[in-house]
Amino acid sequence: MRIVRYTPADSERWDAFVRTSKNGTFLFQRGYMDYHSDRYRDHSLMVLDDKERLLALLPGNEDGDVYWSHRGLSYGGLVLSLDVRAETVLHMMESLLIYLKGAGFKTCYYRQVPSCYHLYPAQEDDYALWRNGAVVDACNMSAVIDLQSRIVPKVERRRRRGWQKAGALNYEVTEIQNVERCWHIVEENLRERYQAKPAHTLQEIKLLKARFPENIRCFAAARDGEIEACSVLYFTPQAVHAQYTHATPRGKADGAQDLLYRAVIGFCREEGFRYFDFGTSNEEGGHILNETLIAQKEGFAARGMVYRIFKIDLK
C-alpha cells in the first residue's frame, strides 16, 4: 500500500470516500476541516492499495515534530472503507508510522473516532495501535443515550420536574435557522461558568452551518418570544452530538434547558437516530471529571462512552 499526503486537488475524492466510509462523519469533509486551516497546518494522509484504490483516510495536522490526528476536531483517527479487514489495517498502521518517521515526526497523537459514530464495527485501529505500542494519553468521558435500546435507565426526577416547570410556564421549543439569535447565550454562559470561549466564533459557526445545513441545526426554548435556552446539534448518520447547549439564568431557573433536551432527544429518537451524545465532561486530558456536568447529562438516562487519544513514540 502507498501513503500519499492530501492536497486540495484531492478534495472531491476525499469527500466522496468519507461519505461511503464505515466510520466517517461530516467533520471529516474538507468543507468542515478546512475552515480553520489558518490555525492548523494540514497534513492529512490517504492510504491507497496497489491499484490506486482508496482504503482509508487519516485527517491530520502537524505541529513542529508532532503529528496530530486531528487536533482541531472533536475526534479523528483512520476513516475506513467498509471492505478493509483487520490484517489490512494492521499493515496500514505500520505503513503510516513508517511514513511519519520518514517525515521527521517524533510523536503521534491519534484521536480515535468514538464507537457511537461507527455505521459498522470499525475498531480495527484499536488492535493496530496496541500492536504498535500506542498508549492511552487522554481518556475523556462522554454521556450517551442509546435511543433505540430495549433497556433504558430511568430519567432523574429533577430533570422531569425541570421540563414540567418550563411547560407550565408556556415555553416552546422550535428549530431556528439564524444561530446568531442565541449565540450570545453560549458566549455568556461559557464566560461566566468556565472563563472560556466557544471553540467556534459566531462567524465560523454561521459559515459551517451554511455549508452543512442538514448536519448543523439549532433548537431553542423560548418564553414570551425570548430565547432562554439553545442547543446547536451536529447530526451524523448514526449519532447526534450536542455541540453547544446553554441557557440564560432565567432559563435555568425555569427548567428551559431540561425541556429543550427532552424535546431534541425525542425528536432524534423519532427520526431514527441510534445515539444522542451529550459530549465530554472533562478537563486536563480526562484527569478531572466535572461531576456536576456529567450528572446533569446522566439525569436524562445517558451513560458513559469514552473519547480516547493515543500517543505513539516515533523515536
C-alpha positions in Angstrom: 0.0 0.0 0.0 1.0 3.6 -0.5 0.7 6.6 1.8 0.0 9.9 0.0 -0.3 13.4 1.5 -3.6 15.1 0.8 -3.6 18.2 -1.5 -6.6 20.4 -2.4 -6.7 18.7 -5.7 -7.9 15.6 -3.9 -10.9 17.2 -2.2 -13.6 15.7 -4.3 -12.2 12.2 -3.9 -11.6 12.7 -0.2 -15.2 13.8 0.4 -16.7 11.0 -1.6 -14.7 8.5 0.4 -15.9 10.0 3.7 -19.5 9.7 2.6 -19.2 6.0 1.9 -16.9 5.0 4.8 -18.0 3.0 7.8 -16.9 5.5 10.4 -16.6 8.9 8.8 -18.8 11.9 9.6 -19.2 15.4 8.0 -16.5 16.7 10.4 -14.0 15.0 8.0 -15.4 16.6 4.9 -13.0 19.2 3.6 -15.6 22.0 3.9 -15.5 21.4 7.7 -11.9 20.6 8.2 -10.5 23.5 6.2 -12.5 26.3 8.0 -9.6 26.6 10.5 -6.7 25.9 8.2 -5.1 29.1 9.3 -4.8 27.6 12.8 -3.8 24.1 12.0 -1.3 23.2 9.3 -3.0 20.4 7.5 -1.1 17.1 7.0 -3.8 14.7 6.1 -3.0 11.4 4.6 -4.6 9.0 2.1 -3.9 5.2 2.0 -4.0 3.6 -1.4 -3.6 -0.1 -2.5 -1.5 -1.3 -5.4 -4.3 -0.5 -7.8 -4.5 3.1 -6.5 -7.9 2.5 -4.8 -8.5 4.4 -1.6 -8.5 2.2 1.5 -8.5 4.8 4.3 -8.0 8.5 5.2 -6.2 10.0 8.1 -7.3 13.6 8.9 -4.2 15.2 10.5 -2.2 18.3 11.2 1.4 18.9 12.1 2.8 21.0 14.9 6.6 21.0 14.7 7.8 17.4 15.1 4.4 16.3 16.5 1.7 14.8 14.3 -2.0 15.1 15.4 -5.0 13.3 14.1 -6.6 15.8 14.2 -6.1 18.5 16.9 -8.8 20.8 15.5 -11.6 18.2 15.6 -13.6 16.6 18.3 -12.2 13.2 17.1 -10.0 11.9 14.3 -8.3 8.6 13.5 -8.5 6.4 10.5 -11.6 6.8 8.3 -12.0 3.3 6.9 -13.6 1.7 3.8 -16.3 -0.9 4.6 -14.2 -3.5 2.8 -11.0 -3.3 4.8 -10.2 -6.1 7.2 -8.1 -6.4 10.4 -4.9 -7.6 8.7 -5.1 -4.7 6.2 -5.5 -2.1 8.9 -2.6 -3.6 10.8 -0.3 -3.2 7.8 -1.8 0.2 7.2 -0.9 1.4 10.7 2.7 0.1 10.2 3.0 1.9 6.9 1.6 5.1 8.4 4.1 5.1 11.2 7.0 4.4 8.8 5.8 7.4 6.7 5.5 9.7 9.8 9.0 8.7 11.0 10.4 9.4 7.5 8.7 12.8 7.5 10.6 13.7 10.7 7.9 13.4 13.3 8.9 12.3 16.7 5.4 11.8 18.3 2.0 11.0 17.0 -1.3 11.7 18.9 -4.2 9.7 17.5 -7.7 10.9 18.4 -10.0 7.9 17.9 -13.5 8.1 16.4 -15.8 7.1 19.3 -17.7 3.9 18.6 -21.2 5.6 18.7 -20.3 7.3 15.3 -19.5 4.0 13.6 -22.0 2.9 11.0 -20.5 -0.5 11.1 -17.9 -2.0 13.6 -14.6 -0.2 13.0 -12.3 -0.8 15.8 -9.5 -2.5 13.8 -7.4 0.6 14.6 -7.6 -0.3 18.3 -5.8 -3.6 17.7 -3.3 -2.0 15.3 -2.5 0.8 17.8 -1.9 -1.7 20.6 0.3 -3.9 18.3 2.4 -0.8 17.5 3.0 0.3 21.1 0.5 3.1 21.4 -0.6 4.1 24.9 -3.7 6.0 26.0 -2.6 9.6 26.6 -6.0 11.0 27.4 -9.4 9.5 28.1 -12.4 11.8 28.2 -15.8 10.7 29.4 -18.9 11.5 27.4 -22.5 10.7 28.2 -24.6 9.0 25.5 -28.1 7.8 25.2 -28.8 4.7 23.1 -32.1 5.9 21.6 -33.1 2.5 20.2 -32.1 0.3 23.1 -34.7 -2.1 24.7 -33.3 -1.2 28.1 -33.2 2.4 29.3 -32.3 3.8 32.7 -34.8 6.0 34.4 -34.8 9.7 33.8 -33.9 11.6 37.0 -36.9 13.1 38.9 -35.1 16.5 38.9 -34.9 16.6 35.1 -38.6 15.7 34.9 -39.5 18.5 37.3 -37.5 20.9 35.3 -39.2 20.3 32.0 -42.6 20.2 33.7 -41.9 23.6 35.2 -40.9 25.0 31.8 -44.0 23.5 30.2 -46.2 25.1 32.8 -44.6 28.5 32.0 -45.6 28.0 28.4 -42.1 27.6 27.0 -42.0 26.5 23.3 -39.2 24.6 21.6 -38.6 25.3 17.9 -35.8 25.0 15.4 -34.3 28.3 14.4 -32.3 28.9 11.3 -30.3 32.0 12.4 -27.9 30.8 15.1 -27.0 34.5 15.7 -30.2 34.9 17.6 -28.9 32.8 20.5 -25.1 32.8 20.2 -24.8 35.4 22.9 -26.3 32.8 25.4 -23.5 30.4 24.5 -20.7 33.0 24.9 -22.1 34.5 28.1 -22.6 31.1 29.8 -19.1 29.8 28.9 -17.5 33.0 30.1 -19.4 33.2 33.4 -19.1 29.5 34.3 -15.8 28.4 32.8 -14.0 31.6 31.9 -13.9 30.2 28.4 -14.9 30.9 24.8 -16.7 28.7 22.3 -14.5 26.6 20.1 -16.1 28.4 17.2 -16.6 32.1 16.7 -20.0 33.3 15.6 -18.7 33.8 12.1 -17.3 30.3 11.9 -20.4 28.5 13.2 -22.5 30.5 10.7 -20.1 29.6 7.9 -20.2 25.9 8.8 -24.0 25.9 9.2 -24.3 27.4 5.7 -22.0 24.7 4.3 -23.7 21.8 6.2 -27.4 22.9 6.8 -28.6 19.3 7.2 -25.8 18.4 9.7 -25.7 21.6 11.9 -29.0 22.6 13.3 -30.1 24.9 16.1 -33.0 24.4 18.5 -34.2 26.9 21.1 -36.6 27.1 24.1 -38.4 30.5 24.3 -40.9 32.1 26.6 -42.9 35.2 25.6 -40.8 35.3 22.4 -37.5 35.5 24.3 -35.0 32.7 23.8 -33.8 31.4 27.2 -32.0 28.2 26.1 -30.5 26.9 22.9 -28.7 23.8 21.5 -26.5 23.6 18.5 -26.6 20.0 17.4 -24.4 18.1 15.0 -26.3 15.4 13.0 -24.4 12.5 11.7 -25.9 9.3 10.1 -25.6 7.3 13.3 -25.5 9.8 16.2 -26.4 13.4 17.1 -23.9 15.4 19.1 -24.9 18.3 21.4 -22.1 20.6 20.4 -23.3 23.6 22.4 -26.3 23.6 24.9 -26.7 26.6 27.2 -29.3 28.7 29.0 -29.7 32.1 30.5 -30.0 32.5 34.3 -33.8 32.8 33.8 -33.9 29.8 31.5 -32.0 27.7 34.1 -34.4 28.7 36.8 -37.4 27.9 34.7 -36.2 24.5 33.6 -35.9 25.6 30.0 -32.8 23.6 29.3 -34.4 20.4 30.6 -37.4 21.0 28.3 -35.1 21.7 25.4 -33.1 18.5 25.9 -36.3 16.5 26.3 -37.6 17.9 23.0 -34.5 17.3 21.0 -33.8 13.8 22.4 -37.4 12.9 21.5 -37.0 14.4 18.0 -33.8 12.4 17.4 -35.5 9.2 18.6 -38.4 9.7 16.3 -36.2 10.4 13.4 -34.4 7.1 13.9 -31.0 8.1 15.1 -29.2 5.5 17.2 -27.3 7.7 19.7 -27.6 11.1 21.3 -24.1 12.2 22.5 -24.1 14.9 25.2 -20.3 15.3 24.8 -17.4 15.1 27.2 -17.3 16.5 30.8 -13.6 16.6 31.5 -10.6 18.9 31.9 -6.8 18.2 31.7 -7.0 15.3 29.4 -9.6 13.5 31.4 -7.9 13.7 34.7 -10.6 15.9 36.1 -14.2 14.9 35.8 -16.8 17.6 36.0 -19.1 15.6 38.2 -21.9 18.2 38.2 -22.0 18.5 34.5 -21.9 14.8 33.7 -24.6 14.1 36.4 -26.9 16.5 34.6 -26.4 14.5 31.4 -26.8 11.2 33.2 -30.0 12.5 34.6 -31.5 12.2 31.1 -30.6 8.4 31.1 -27.2 8.9 29.3 -24.3 6.6 30.3 -20.6 6.6 29.7 -18.7 6.4 26.4 -15.1 7.4 26.1 -13.2 9.7 23.7 -9.6 8.4 23.7 -6.4 9.9 22.5 -3.4 7.6 21.9 0.2 8.5 21.9 2.9 6.8 19.8 6.5 7.5 20.3 8.0 7.5 16.9 11.6 7.9 18.1 
